[in-house]
Amino acid sequence: MLTRSITVILLFFVYKTTLSQQNLFNIPSGDITYKKKFFYQHQLNTYSNKVESKAHFVY
């Protein structure tokens, strides 16, 4: 019973930590993008008090 309670408590903390993580992406530079091709990335971050929108275009 004690082991199960400890496991549940640890899973709760891991779950809360996971919700606060953010993904990071590498954006290719223009010199490694194929000629006459483009790369577009749009990232939307939501927080409890604000929203951030970022767009990246490489040609």
C-alpha positions in Angstrom: 0.0 0.0 0.0 2.8 2.4 0.9 4.6 1.6 -2.3 1.5 2.3 -4.4 1.0 5.6 -2.6 4.5 6.7 -3.3 4.2 5.7 -6.9 1.0 7.8 -7.3 2.7 10.8 -5.7 5.8 10.5 -7.9 3.6 10.2 -11.1 1.7 13.3 -10.1 4.9 15.3 -9.9 6.2 13.9 -13.2 2.9 14.7 -14.8 3.0 18.3 -13.5 6.6 18.8 -14.7 5.7 17.4 -18.2 3.0 20.0 -18.6 5.5 22.8 -18.2 7.9 21.8 -20.8 8.3 23.4 -24.2 9.5 21.9 -27.5 12.5 23.5 -29.2 13.1 23.2 -32.9 16.1 24.0 -35.0 15.4 26.3 -37.9 17.5 25.7 -41.0 19.5 28.6 -42.3 19.2 29.8 -45.9 22.5 28.3 -46.9 21.4 24.7 -46.2 17.8 25.0 -47.5 17.4 23.5 -51.0 17.7 26.1 -53.8 14.3 27.6 -54.8 12.6 25.8 -52.0 11.3 27.2 -48.8 10.9 26.2 -45.1 8.1 27.6 -43.0 7.5 26.9 -39.3 4.8 28.4 -37.1 4.9 28.0 -33.3 2.1 28.9 -30.9 2.9 29.0 -27.2 0.0 29.3 -24.7 0.5 30.3 -21.1 -1.9 31.0 -18.3 -1.7 34.8 -18.9 -0.6 35.2 -22.5 -0.2 33.7 -26.0 2.9 33.9 -28.2 2.9 33.3 -31.9 6.1 32.9 -33.9 6.6 32.4 -37.6 9.9 31.5 -39.4 10.3 31.6 -43.2 13.5 30.6 -44.9 14.0 30.7 -48.7 
